[in-house]
Amino acid sequence: MLKKYIVKLSDAERETLTEIVRKLKGSSQLVCRAQVLLKADADGPAWTDAKIAEAFGCRTKTVENIRERLVTEGFDVTLQGKPHARRPKLLTGDQEAKLIATRLSSPPKGYANWTLQLLADRIVELRIVPAISKQTVRRTLKKRHDQPQD
């Protein structure tokens, strides 16, 4: 079967991959990707995807994906993977401090304790933030282990 994505490594890339495999330098995923690329190199062994998958204990689709990523996204992205996007911080430090201070204050009349929804409503009512979910309140309080001082 004709390959849509042909792996052609430069000498520098081949040397980098060989060093990673020889020294087992990096994560197991990195080493596996390096091994796959070395065996898939058209100017080198040029193994079939099935043979590579069998040799390194992965699926044929994994080998195909590594080939495709090398051709479409480049050597570094193929080897290291894409950087993960971080979730933006929803509250500033000052807003977190006010939330925690509210949590440590006395609960509203008629309640023995603060609930997440009560805290979320109070923070919006005090205009600390325009809107906030009770899950954001939960995550913020979870990372702080603050308890009221009785």
N, C-alpha and C positions, 0 to 999 in steps of 0.2 A: 504494500500500500504506500502511496506517495505521501510524504510528510508535508503538512502545511507550514509547520514551523521548524526550520532547520537550525540546529545549534552549530554555530561556527565561532569558536573561542579564539581570542588573540593569544599570543604567547604569554603576555602579562597575566591575563585572566586564568589561563591554564596553570601558570606557576602559583598564583594565589590559591586556586582550588586544590592543587596538589599539596601545598603546605597545610591547608586546613585539614585535609584528609590524613596526611602523614602524622601531624601532631595532635589530631582530634581536638582541634582548637575551636571552641565555641559550643553552642548548644547542639543537641543531637539532630535537631531539624536542619541546622546549618551544615553539619557534616553530611547528612543525607542528601541535601540539595547539591552540595559540592560533588559528591560521588555520582549522582544522577547526571549532572552536567558534564562531568569528565567522560562518562561512558557514552553519553548521547552526542558528543562532539563529532561532527561530520569529518573533521580532519584527523580524528583520533580513532578510537575503537568503533564508533558508529553502531553501537548495539541497538537492537530493536527495543521498543518500549516494554514489551512483554518480558524480554530477557532482563532488562534493567530492573523492572518491578520485582521479578522473582529473585534476583540477586540481592536486592537491598530490602526486601520484605515490605514493600509498599504496593499500592494499587497502580494499575496501568494509567488510570485517570490522573493520578498524582504526577506521574512522569510527563504526561501530556500537558498538564497545567504548568509544570516547571518550564518545559520547552516554550510554551506560549508566552509566559511571563517574561522570559529572557528576551524573546524577539520583540514583544510589544512594549515592555516597560524598562528594560535595561538590566545590566549585570548586577548592580548594587541592590536594586529593589528585589530582584530574584533571590539573591543570596540572603539579604537581611530581612526581607518582608516589608510590608507597608507599615509606616508608623500609625499607631492607633490614635484616633482623635479623643482628646480628653473632654469630659463633660464640663461645661463652663460652671464656674462657681456661682451659686445662686444668691448667696448672702455675703456681704462684706464682713470684715472682722468686727466693725462697729455694730452692724445689724445683728450678728451672732451674739455679741456681748449683751445687747438689749434683750434678745430672745431669752438668753440664759438668765438674765436678771429678772425677767418677767416670770420665768419658770420657778425661780427661787422665792418669789413673793407669794403672798397668801392667795389662794384661789378665790374666785368670785363667790359671793354669798349664795348659799344653797348647794355648794360643791365641796366635797372633802378634799379632792385633789384636782390638779390640772389634767385635762385630757388634751390629746394632740389637737383636736378640732378647736377646743376652747383657746388654746395657745395661738393657733393660727388666726382665729378670729380677733383675738386681742391685739396681736401684732399689726394686723391690718387696721384695726380700730385706732391704734395709737399712731398710725401713719408712719410706721417704721419701714414698711414695704407696701407697694400698691396691692399686691396679691401674693399669697403663699399657700402651698398645699400642706396638708397635715403630714405627708410623707417627707417633705423638705424639713419640716420641724423635727420629725422623728430622726432623720439622718443627722441633723445638726446636733441634737441632744445625745444621740448614740455615741458620737465620737468624743463627746465631752464627758465624762462620768460624774457630773455634778449632782449633788444631793443637797437638799435644804439643811441648813445648820439649825437644829432645834435646841 
